[in-house]
Amino acid sequence: MDSYLIQVNGHDDHGDHAMLDVHLKTNGNSIQLGKVKGRKPRWAVRASEMSKKTFNPVRAIVDSMKVEPNPKKAMISLSLGDPTVFGNLPTNDEVTRAVKEVLDSGRCNGYAPSVGYQSCREAVAAFYTCPEAPLEAQDVILTSGCSQAIELALAVLANPGQNILVPRPGFSLYKTLALSMGIEVKLYNLLPEKAWEIDLKHLESLVDEKTACLIVNNPSNPCGSVFSKRHLQKILAVASRQCVPILADEIYGDMVFTDCKFEPIATLSTNVPILSCGGLAKRWLVPGWRMGWILIHDRRDIFGNEIRGGLVRLSQRILGPCTLVQEALEHILHRIPAEFYHNTLSILKSNADLCYTALSAIPGLRPVRPAGAMYLMVSEEALLSNTDHFPLLTQYVASSQGSKTTALSHMICQLYPFSFQCFEYPNFFRVVITVPEEMILEACSRIQEFCEMHYQGAEGAQDLECDK
């Protein structure tokens, strides 16, 4: 039997391709077949389109902010929603003890099921179940923080080319995640004059055949608002009419002040399927522990195995959250004294009242009184109507080293970018109220000094209170 061998020899022609000599060898004889052009190997490593589409404005600002420190005044950051920054809101000793005991036991050093340990899912289900919205372990997916819970929920509900409905102002991560997945974001308006209730007519006008889900964030970041039962029922009515499932971001659930009540939206729904996202981060004051969950509420079996199976498959990409914190969940959820929650809320309420009162007295600013969570929003529209200094403050101050305004900037420059860039809401900025009381007073004093320098006589501060 004859044998054949094709031999290819290449040389560089200094271009994008190499010249290749092709020979055919048969029975010891070599026949030149000619020269052809082949691809010249070269490095061409590029970032993926998904990575290019991913932009988190909060982290981009916080991680890259460079302000020359004022030697006479320390920076007071009112920007980052991390309650642990200043050490005035520590978690309960029982929380840390629970994790230490798991760590010392050595029994949770291996892999867990991707959706979480069965016993830990049972603990979460038992904590949140109620007659109006019953839960079992199979209805719980454990995740690496509430952020991943939101990511998995979006990924299972929406395909590239579809759209989701997102609050404005709202948490920037929704848009960050959606755009990176090729999902369009449609922003529905919240109304500051109605304690940040949803503009329901505007919301419903945005729904079309490509709408995959409605995101409802309650209590709200950045607004600090808490929806009433009646308003939640109206939201559910829209979702029911339009057959749109709800992704409920309830990470601040039960972090509400004494004059308001938090109603989990699933407890009011009889037919709208809901994926409720939560976690340990805020109520238990351990955001760095990265423990979150998705609660599947589906009374009419609209999600069915389709969505449940999809969530399981998506969780298998990550292989579940930290096993140590998982194992400590039952202790954390069921054995923490009520006094811990009460004390945390008491501090937040006191800080909110203090900040609201101080900012209300500043000409040109109009704070909206919060009802929960860790934030309040402030309108500087009256100030802006008389001067363009406020939106240009960061650039103006950065070039004014040593001036009085520079001393004020170290705090305010961490406020202003969070209105336009992060929350999509012009003429408002967010204030984090987890800062110690003395720092809030000092921060408000600096804001007042700056505003008095630039305010030129528009109407004074005006109350925008929550409807009782």
N, C-alpha and C positions, 0 to 999 in steps of 0.2 A: 504493500500500500504506500502510495506517495505521501510525503509529509510536506507541509507548507509552513513557512514562518514569515510574518510581516515585521520588518524592523523599521522603527521610526527614530531618526536622529534630528535634534533641533539645534538652532542657534539663534541668538538674539539679533533682531534687526533694529533695536533701539526704539521700537514703537510699542503699541499696545498688544501686538501679536508677535509670535515667533515663526520663523520659516522652518518647515519640517521636511526632511528628506525621507521618502517612503521607498523601501526596498522589499521585494518579494524573493524569499529564498526557498528553493525547491530542489531536493536531491543534490545538495551541495552547490548548486548554482545560484547566483544572485542577479536579480533583474531589477534595475532602477525603474520605478513607476513614475517618478517625477517629484515635484515640490508642491506642497500645499501650505496654506497659512493656518496656523492653529492659535488658540487663545494663550496669551502670555500670562502666567499666574502673577498676581500682584495683590497686595493688601488693600482691602476695601471694607473695613469694619465700620458700620454705621449704627447709631442708636435706632431702636425700633420706632415705628410710627406711634405705638401706644405710649412709649416713654416720652416722645415729643409732645404728645397731646396731654400729658399729665402735668398739672400745675396747681399747687396748693398755695393760695395767696397768703394765708395766715402764716404757714411755716416759712414761706419765701421771705416775708417781711421780718419775722422774728429771727430767723436764722442768719439773715444777711444784714440786719440793721447795724450800722456802724455810726455811732454818735460820739464825738469827742466829749469825754466826761468833764463836767464842771467841777473844779476842785473844791468849790464852796458848797455845792448842793448835790446830794446823792440822787441818782435816778429813782423815780417811783414808777414802776411799770404797772399800768392798768390794762394791759393788753391780752395777756395769755391766760386762757381759762384753765389754769392748773391750780387747784386749791391748796397744794402742798408747798408752793414756792416760798412763802414767808414763815412757815413753821407754826403759824397761829391756829391752824386747823389740822391737828394730828388725827390719825385714825385711832380707833379704840384699841386698847391693849389686847382685848380678846381676839381682834382680827389678826394681829401679828402673832399672838400666841398660837393660834390655830395653824398658821403656816409653819411656824417653828416646829410644832409637834409632828407635822407631816414630814418635814425635812429630816428630823432626827430619826424617824421611824425607818427611813430608807425603802419604804414600800412603793414609792411612786417615781422611781427613776427611769422607768421604761416608757415605751409608747402606750398611749391610751387609744381607744377607738377614735376615729377622726371626728365624730360628732360629740365626743366626750364620754366619760365614764357613765354607765347606766345609773349608778347610785347618785352621781352628781346632778344628772339631768332630772332625776326624781326629786332631789332637794330643791332645785329651781322651780320645778312644776308645783311642788307643794307650797312654796312661798307665794306664788302668784295666782294659784287657782282660786276660783270663786264660782258660786252658782251661776252667775251671769256669763262667765267666760271660763269654763272648766278646762284644765290642762292636765296632761299626763306626760310621762317621760318622753314618749315618742313625739310630743309636740315641741320639744326643746332641742335646739342645736347650740352647742357651746362653741364660742369663737374667741379669737385673740383680740379682745377689746370690742367695744361697741362699733368702732370704725370698721372692723372687719365684718361685723354682723350686717352693717349697712351695705358694704361691698357685696357680700354674698346675696343679700336680698335683691339688690339691683341686678346682679348678674343672672339670677334665676328668673326674674320677672321680665326683663327687657332684652331685646336683640338690637344689634347695630341697625340704625335707620329708624328705630322707634323713638318715642319721646316720653319724658317723665315730667310731672308737674311739681315744681319746687317753690317754697315760700321765698318772698322778697320783702324785707331782709330775711336772710336765712344762713344756715351753717354752710360754709364754703365747700366742705368736703363732698356734698352731694354733686355739685357741678364738676369738681375735680375727678371724681370717680366716673361719672356718666360720660363726660367728653372723652376720657381715655378709652372707654369701651365703644365709642362711636354712637352714643345715645344722645339725642338732642335734649336740651333742657329748655323748658318753658316756665317762665317765672310768673307766679301769681302774687298779687299784692296783699300785704297785710296793712291794716289801717291804724295808725298811731292814735287817732282821735277816738277810736273804739277799743282801746287797750290792746291793740295789735290783733284784733280779730281778722279773719280772712274775708276779703272782698269776694263773696260767694258768686256773684254774677260774673266777675272777671275770671274767677277760677273755672266756672263751667264753660265759659266762652272759649277756653283754650283747649278743651277736649276735642280730639278727632279720632279717626280710625286707627291712628298709629300710637295712641296714648297707652303706655304699658302700666303705669301706676301713678298714684298720687302720694307724695311725701307729706306727712303731717308731723310737725315737730312741736310737742307739747309735754311739759313746759318748754318755753322757747329759748334757744340760743340763736340770736343775740338779744332778744327782746326782754327776757325775764317775765314774759306773760304766761298766764294759765287760762286755758279755755274753759268756759262754763259748760255744764252738761247740755244746756240748750243749744249752744253753738256747735258743740261736737255732733249733736243729733242732726243739725242742718248740714254739716260737712258730710256725714254719712248718707244723708238723703241725696246729695249731689252724686256721690260715688255709686250709690245704688241705681239712680236713674241712668247713669252713663256706663254702668257695668265696669267700673275701674277699681281694681284692688288697691288697698292702702298699705304703704310702708310707714309704720308709726315709729318715729324716733322718740323714745320715752326714757332716755338715759337720765333725765332729771325728774323722773316720776317720783312723787312724794316729797320732792324738795320744794315744798310750797309753804308760804307763810300762813299764819294762823287764821287769817280772815278769808282764805281761799281753800278750795278743795280740789285735789287732782282726781280726775276720772279717767282711768284707762279706756281708750276709745273702744277696745274690744268688748268691754262690758256693756256697751250701748248698741252693739251691732247684732242684728239677727240674721243678716244675709251677706253683708260685705265681707269678703275674706281679707284678713289682716296679718301681716308679718310685723310683729312688734320687736323692736331692737332695744336692748338695755345692757346693763353691766354694772360692775363694782365701782367704776372709776370715780363717780361724783358723790353719790350718796354715802359711800363707804370711804371716800377720800384716799383712794389708792390707784390713780390713773396709770401709774407705771407698771402695775401688775398685769395689765392687758388681759382682763377676763370679761368677756361679754357673752351675749346669748341672743338667739332669735326665738321668739315664742310664736308658734303657728296657731292662729285662730281661724277655723274653717268649718263653721257649723253646717253649712249646706254642701260640704264636700266639693266646693268649686275648684280649690287647688288640687285636691285628690292626690294620687300617686305621682302625678306629673311634677308638681312643685316640690313635694316632699323628697322624691327621688333625686330631683335636680339639686336640692340643697345638700343631700348626702354626697353626691358626686363632687360638687364644688368643694365641700369640706375636706374631701380626700386629697385635694391639691395641697393643703396646708398641714394635714395630720393633726389638727386640733390644737387647743391652747395649752398653756403651761399645766402640767399634771399636778404640781405641788399646790397651786392655787385651786385647781379643780377639787382636789381631795379635801381642801379646807372649806369648801363652799357651804356644806351643811352646817358646820359650826358658825361660820360667819353670818349666814342668813337667819339662823334660828336661835342663836344664843347671845346676840349683842343686846345689851340693855337699852330700853327705850330712851333712857336719859341721854345716851350718846346722840341719837338723832335729834332730840329736842334741843340739846345744847348747840349743835351745828346750825340748826335753823334759827335759833335765837340770835346767834352771832350774825348770820347773813341778813336777817330782818333788821337788826340794829344798824348794820352797815348800810343797808339799802336806804333806810329812813334818813340816816345821817347824810349820805351822799345826795339823795334827792333834795333834801331841804337846803343843803349848801349850794347846789347847782341851780336850784330854782331862784335863788336870790341874786344870781349873776345876770346882769343885763345882757340880752342877746342869746341866752341859752334857755332851752325848754326841755327839761327831762321828762320822760314818761315813767310814771311810778311803776316799779316791777311788783309782781305778785309771787315770784318764786325764782328757782334756778340761781345763777350767780352773777347776773348782769342787769344793767339798765342801759337804755338807749337815750341819747341826748341830741336834740335838734339844735344846730347852730345857724338855722336859716335866717333868723333876724340879724345875726352878726354878719353873715355873708352878704346880706342885702345892702350893707353899708361899707363893706371893705372886702378886698380880695386877699387880705393878709392870711386869713385862717387856712385856706386850701394850700397856700404856698409856704406854710409855716416851716415845714421840715427843711426846704431849700433855703429859706430866708435865714433861719436860725443857724444852719450849718456854717454859713459864711459870716456869722456875727459873733465870733469868739470873744468872750469877756464881757458881753453886754448883758443887761438885765434880761432881755428876751431869751438869751441863750440859757440862762438859769431856768427859765420856765420850760424850755423846749424839751428837756430830757424826759419829762413826763408826757407832754402833749404830743410829741412826735410819735409816741407809741399809741396814741389814741386815733388820730385823724386817718391814717391809712386804712383803718379797719372799717371805714364807712363805704367808700367807693370800691376799693379793690376787693374787699373780703365779703361784704354783705350786700353789695349791689344796690345800696340805698343812699342816694345823694343827700347831703346836708345833715346827716346823722352820724354820730360816732358811738361806739360801745365802750362802757366802763365795766371792768371786772370788780365785783364788790367783796372779794375774798381777802383783800388787803387789810392789814391791821388798822384799827380805828385811827391811830395817830397819823398814819400815812395817808389815809383818806382825807383827813382834815388838812394836812399839808398840801396834798395834791389839789384839792379844791381851792385852797388859797392861791396856789400858783396859777390855776386856770383863771380865777377871778382877776388876778393882777394882769394877766395877758389880755383878757377880754376888755377890761376897763381901758387898756391902752388903745384898743382898736374899735371899740363900739362907739357908734356915733348917733345914738338917740332913737333907735327904733323902739317898738313896743317892748316892754320889759318881759321878764320871764312869765310863762303862762302854764298853769297846771294842765296836764293831760292825764287824768286819773283813770284808773281801771273802773269800769262799771260794776257796781256792787250788786 
